Amino acid sequence: MDRNRKWEPGFGAVLLILMSHVTSALEVPLDPKVLEGLPQPPTITLQSPKDYIFDPRENIVIHCEAKGKPQPSFLWTRNGTHFDMEKDSKVLMKPGSGTLVIDISGEKAEAYEGTYQCAAHNEHGTALSNNIVIRQSRSPLWSKERNEAIVVQMGVSLVLQCRPPAGLPPPVIFWMDNNFQKLPLDKRVSQALNGDLYFSNVLPEDTRSDYICYARFPHTQTIQQKQPISVNVLNMETMNETLAAFYNVTDFYSDSPEGERRPGFMLPLGPSSTKMVLRGETLELECIAEGLPTPDISWQKEGGELPSSRMSYHNFKKTLKISDVNEADGGNYRCTATNKLGSADHIIKVTVKAAPFWISAPRNLILAPNETGILTCRVNGEPKPNVHWFVNGVPMDNAPEDRSRKVEDDTVILSSVQTGSSAVYQCNASNEFGYLMANAFVSVLAEPPRVLTPSNQVYKVITNNPALLHCASFGSPIPTITWFKDSQISIKNGDPYVIHENGTLEINVAQPLNSGKYTCIATNNLGIKENHVSLEVKEPTRILKQPEYKVVQRGMSAVFECKVKHDPSLIPTVIWLKDKGELPDDERFEVDTDSLTIKDIRDDDEGTYTCIMNTTLDQDSASAMLTVVEATPTPAIVYEKPDPPTDLELTDQTERSVQLTWTPGDEHNSLTQNFLVQYEDLLHQPGVWINLTEVAGTSTTAQLQLSPYVYYSFRVLARNEVGYSGPSEPSSQYRTNPAAPDENPSDVQGVGTEPNNLVISWTPLTGFQSNGPGLEYKVLWKQKDVDEEWSSKSVANLSRFVVSGTPTYVPYEFKVQAFNDYGSGPDAEVVVGYSGEDVPLSAPDSVQVMVQNSTLAEVHWEPVSSPSVQGKLQGYKVYYRRLRGLHETQEQADQQEQVLTFSGNRSEGRLPGLQPYSVYNLFVKVLNNKGEGPSSLNTTFETPEGVPGPPSFLNVVNFGLDSLTLEWGPPMNNNGRLAGYTLIYQAVNNTGELGPGKVMTLQANKTTVTLDSLDSSMLYKLYLSARTIKGSGPNVSEEASTVMETTVPNRQVDIATQGWFIGLMCAIALLILVLLIVCFIKRNKGGKYPVKEKEDAHQDPEIQPMKEDDGTFGEYSDTEDHKPLKGSRTPSNGTVRRDESDDSLVDYGEGGDGQFNEDGSFIGQYSGKKEKDTHEGNESSEAPSPVNAMNSFV
């Protein structure tokens, strides 16, 4: 409650006299329980923004929500006159609120543009909303224009104007090329705030014909483009008069020379300009300069510094932005353009104006009858705003006269108010840049006192510290607060007590004698209310035995003690620090309740150790140093596990704790590090020992915290460096009494499995956690953000509960509380989950397809509204199917539908891998966890032509001496209108080298061709590809050889008929006959050929004996010699038919088959055959010519 008011002087003597009698207005408490039942004038809680631009494809929703007691009713005005919604079937007001929903489908949306205002009314007053200006978003078409080609001299500056159509709201401008790629921007080429494209100087690479300005209208999500602008950059030194005459029909920029020049400003023009900005908005200053080299831009403020925390540079420092502008940002800003030839300056004079803004808005008042209150409406602005007051929506001058009300500029004084004079006052402050309006109600109430501070609250403080005891109250008139101690002693202001204006009692220096019960009493003329609280003054925490300085040998142990004295009701916690930091994370450091033990000390353990004892109210600390020295040799010691502890005894027995003591066993030369206390629950888990706690090895007692409804038995184990001892004998049994649960189930979750349910699940408590018999669970739930009571259901022996009949996918609050026969557990934590999902209701709207190229398209859609998803949005699925090719007339039934999923709240996606020159059908569905929603309207789009696929086959169908006849099939996928074929063929010589390629262009309707004038007995590589207007597709290749020529040359026939040649042949035949005779005689004498000797000496496994089946001799053979070339075509019997003879150089040892790699390179050598295989069918049916006969003997 604010009892102090400060007013500006100047209201006059009357106001000063009234102020001396003003009663402080009562602030409305936040506690909803207090607000229940109180009459309250209307208060606007939600309204649409002042400027509302709507999408003509969607309904207009104008928000107006208000609260009050009783519930307010709502009225609307449009353009200052009453708006009768009942006369327009397209206008609907939501039940229980004033929100308007206007269905503009099938209607002219312009008819609903205007200024709307909502009034919320009940019997205590009328509250007004802001004036809400409703306007339709607009995305007008670009005006038709013809852009002439621009020819510009290299090095000069250039501006390409965009001039987009004026939209509502204004469009976003960007420049792209024909391929929808953003044009690269840098400090030389930049886009101004108005969308124009500026070139500080042009270069030859700026030449292009597709400078396109795009405008994107955000509300309608439409993009429009300007006609492309063509720019040609020329070097004037190389231009002749003819070229200049050719370009004189176009725009030609040649104002300045091509060489380097000083900077100059393209935007803004002139030496200075002005700029006005409103307070709180963002100031955008822009300077674009031309020059060669490209100038650099810098900024400074004359007579001041730029606000570094609110400023930023953009567009390569050509734009300076200052956010959240205030009056100090006004002044002159200098932008400087600099290059190596000089600099230029431009001054921008910035003026800061201000729409009205609040200094203090009027606040709601609750006054008691005959009290006086003041409403203030403090605003500022530039120019100074005019302030007008309204009461219940009526101008104060036109309102019924009220003598208790007086208006003084921005102040309303209400004197001696009476019951029934409640009202809502409106303050309207306006200037040429805008307005502010605020509602403030004045409620005249007569309410008895209420104390809002919880009763029986306990305050705890440490001796000699201040204590604050609260007594928040509510009532009308404002209650008077009185304090009593121990219900008898009246407390007055003065040492040691201070009673604050809000009712809080402060004790400056609390002492133990101040402990006790305190009562605060709230009183007004309608009643009295008291509340009781308690104060406990605790003893301070003090360290009695501080840690001491120690000198310890390396490898030994050190123990720092830290024993503390504290208030018995406070439990201290100990924290140890080393050199003001945390202790090392090392098992050698062991912290006990009153000591720190460091084992196996090392050199780096040296330092200062600090003990800090904390309680919930205070702390104390002490420090000591540790010095590490060299260790002295010691005799070997035998270490063993300790003996089990003995003599277990239970003392100090309470409901929730017991003290266990024991006698340690022999340590066997190794200090006991700790004792482990275990327990057995003979009621719930007999025979199972569970670790309960550990205590330091120097202690022989443990204070054990127990749970209710457990039959305890304890045992103790000791541990040293060797290991754990055996367990001690069990202690006597100790039974705790049942009690209410101490905890609630964990892992509480809520998930809907059906559209109309919510499944609440949890992890049940164990028998140990139940604290008593009759364990059950109370499940409570209610819909989140809905004013309704909790629903509940008690269940036993279950870990889930199903809430049926829920709305689809709405948030619920729920909790699970444990209870048993002895009471309920603590208040359960509220968990939020959602009811079950259902398939989405709506389909995406405004599906559009933008074809990027022949295989890629981009699809855009309008996302569905969140309520129609009926679940968690997973994304959108795009279904598309190829219907047919553009050259086909009927759909292809075997085309498989394809699906792409785009996760999240997307509104666009890309479809790759499309088939060119095709017609596609597409629709979009929204997806949640439950499934897919309905399909959008089908959208058909076409892909442009692409390159075709490879021809379906390529065969060589006829082999000639100098020709090859080819046959092929058209591509499986034309991907457009087939323009023809391209055939490339190359000869392969004996060394495997490829000859020059020859290219043939063939018409689209041809599927065969004969290649003439080829070399005989030559291998050729053939490549065939189809083409469309987009280019050639992949090729198909083949290999084939022409037939070998066997005709004997005429000159050889002439030689063979010469007499001298016949005589020579006869002589050679006679010589051979003589050799044969000599060999025959020698063979009969047992002689062997030298070759025969070698064959007998080195048996070759590849030498084959005579074949019995055909009578031929085995010989060395190379199977590769008989393989046809890759891709070549031969008759089925493996021979190549010849026109005249089967004789060839291959038959006589000078021919052979060559092999080629897949790329056509030669990898084999010609090799002669020693003997013809009869099955090859290569024997000549005619006598060989003399020349061939001679070659066989060479």
Buried (B, 14 or more C-beta within 10 A) or exposed (E): BEEEEEEEEEBEEEBEEBBEEBBBBBBBBEEEEBBEEBBBBBBBBEBBEBEBBBBBBBBBEBBBBBBBBEEBBBBBBBEEEEBEBEEBEBBBBBEEBBBBEBBBEEEEBEEBBBBBBBBBBBEBBBBBBBBBBBBBBBBBEBEEEEBEBBBBBBBBBBBBEBBBBEBBBEBBBBBBBEEEEEBEBEBBBBBBBEBBBBBBBBEEEBBBEBBBBBBBBBBBBBBBEBEBBBBBBBEBEEBEEEEBEEBEEEBBBBEBEBEEBBBBBBBBEEEEBEBEBBBEBEBEBBBBBBBBBBBBBBBBBEEEEEBEEBBEEEBBBBBBBBBEBEEEBBBBBBBBBBBEEEBBBBBBBBEBBBBBBBEEBBBBBBBBBEBBBBBBBBBEBBEEBEBBBBBBBEEBEEBEEEEEBBBBEBBBBBBEBEEEBBBBBBBBBBBEBBBBBBBBBBBBBBBBBBBBBEEEEEBBBBBEBEBBBBBBBBBBBBBBBBBBBEEEEEBEEEEBBBBEEEBBBBBEEBEEEBBEEBBBBBBBEBEBBBBBBBBBBBBBBEBEBBBEEBEBBBBBBBBBBBBBBBBEEBEBEBBBBBEEEEBEEEEBBBBBBBBBBBBEBEEEBBBBBBBBBBBEBBBBBBBBEBEBEEEEEEEEEEEBBBBBBEEBEBEEEEEEEBBBBBEBBEBBEBBBBBBBBBBBBBBBBEEEBEEBBBBBBBBBBBEBEBBBBBBBBBBBBBBBEBEBBEBBEBBEEBEBEBBBBBEBBEEBEBBBEBBBBBBBBBEBBEBBBBBBEEBBBBBBBBBBEEEEEEEEEEBEEEBEBBBEEBBBBBBBBBBBBBBBEBEBBEEBEBBEBBBBBBBBBBBBBBBBBBBBBBBBBBBBBBBBEEEEBBBEBBBBBBBBBBBBBBEEEEEEEEBEEBEBEBEEBBBBBEBEEBBBBBBBBBBBBBBBBBEBBBBBEEBEBBBBBBBBBBBEEBEBEEBBBBBBBBEBEBBEBBBBEBBBBBBBBBBBEEEBEBBEEEEEEBEBEEEEBEBEEBBBBBBBBBBBBBBBEBEBBEBBBBBBBBBBBBEBEEEBEEEBEEEEBEEEBEEEEEEEEEEEEEEEEEEEEEEEEEEEEEEEEEEEEEEEEEEEEEEBEEEEBEEEBEEBBBBBBBEEEEEBEBEEBBBBBBBBBBBBBBBBEEEBEBEBEBBEBEEBBEEBEBEBEEEBBBBBBBBEEE
